[in-house]
Amino acid sequence: MEFLNTLNSWAWGPPMLALIAITGLFLTIGLKAYPVLHLKTGFVELWKGRHKQGEGEISGFNALMTSLSATIGTGNIAGVATAVALGGPGAIFWMWIIALIGMATKYSEAVLAVRFREKNEQGHFVGGPMYYIRNGLGKNFRWLAVTFAFFGMLAGFGIGNGVQANSVADAINHIEIGGQGIPEWITGCVVAVLVGLVLLGGIRRISEVAGKLVPFMAIAYVLAGLILIVIYASEIPAAFILIIEHAFTPISAAGGFAGATVWAAIRYGVARGVFSNEAGLGSAPIAHATATTDSPVRQGTIAMLGTFIDTLIICTITGLVIVASGEWQSGASGASLTAAAFNSGLPGIGQYIVTFGLAVFAFTTIIGWSFYGERCAEYLFGVKAVWPFRVLWVIAIPIGATQELNVAWLIADTLNALMALPNLVALLLLSPVVFKLTKEFLAKNKEERL
C-alpha cells in the first residue's frame, strides 16, 4: 500500500494534471472551441449515426454507446462520491472544468482514430492511439505506440475490470437477504459468466448489448437523480455555492468529513473526472475507430458527446444529490455514500436505485473495456492473443470482486495515468492533423449549404 500510494501520488502529481489540462486547453483553442459551440451538431450527427454511412463495422450511434458503456460506470456513482469524500464539494467544480476542455480531447482522439485506422488480418477495422501514433507519427515513435498498448492492456484490468467488479460486489453485499448480504465471490462469479457470454460475440455483440442497456440505464438513473434534485430543491442553491466556494478555498473538518485542501479538491476532481469520462486516456477512440462513417470529423463530433453526457450530466446529478443531502459530511465514501444520499431523499428505495444502477453500469463497463484491452493485446501479440486475453479477463472478475477497495482504486488510478501519458503526447504532436481535417470539413459543409 505504501508503494502504491507513492507511485499514485507521482502518477497524478502536478505534472500529470497540468499535462491533461494543457492538452485539453490547447486543443480547445486550436479548434476554436468547436466541441463546445457545436454541441447541438453532435446530437444531430448522433441521430444520423444510427444508420450506416461509409465504411466501418458498427453504426456511429453504437460506437458511442460502446464507448459510453465503458465510461458510464462506477466513476459516475462511486468515483464522484470518492472525489467529494476526499476533496470536498469543490472537487465537483474541477470535474466540470476538466470535462469542458476534455470534450476537445475526446473529439481529437476519435478524429485521429478514424483517420489512421486500418484493417487487421481478419478484415476488421482496428484503431486507437497505438495506430495513430504508428501511422501518424512514423516508425521513430513505434516505441510510444507499444508503450500505450502495454499500459492500456494492463489498465483495463484495473479501471475496466477490478474496480467495476469490486464496487458492484460491495454494493450488493450491503443488501441483506435473510439477514445477511450476498458474498462478494458469488457476485463476481455471476458477473463473470454473464460477461463471458457477451464476449463470445465480439465487437458486434458488445455494441448491440451496449446500444440497448446504456441508454435505458442512463435515462433511468438521470430521472431518479432529477427526482431527488426536486426533493432537495431548497438545498440546491447552497450546494452550488459550496461547490464553487471550496474549489478555491480549503474546507475544514465537519461531522465525519476530515477536511480538505484546495489541492485535494483539484487532484481528486481531475483524477476522478478523467477516470469517469476517460478523456485523454485513449480508450474511447478504440471503439470509435470501428464506426461506419464517411468522415473522421463526423465521428469525432459524435464522440465528444461522451464526455458531455458522462460528466456534465450524470456525474453532476450524483454530485449535487450528495452535497445537497448533507451526506458528504457523514464520513462515508464510494458507492455507499451515493447510496446513503439517494436513500436520504427516497427512504427505502434510494439505495436499491444506486445498487441496480451500479450493477448495470459496472457490467457494461466490463464488457466495453474488454474490447479495449483485447485490441491492445492484439496490437502487441497479434490476433492469436484475443481469445487468451478474453479468458484471463473473465477469470479476473471474481478476483477483483473480492479485493480490498482502496487497493483496486489505487491500481486503477495509477495505470490510468501511465496509459494516458503516451496518448497525450501523441495528441499534441498530431494536433495539426486534427485542426486541418476540422477546417476542411467545416469549409466543405459551408460550400454545400451555399
Order of alpha helices (4+ residues) and beta strands (2+ residues): alpha-alpha-alpha-alpha-alpha-alpha-alpha-beta-beta-alpha-alpha-alpha-beta-beta-alpha-alpha-alpha-alpha-alpha-alpha-alpha-alpha-alpha-alpha-alpha
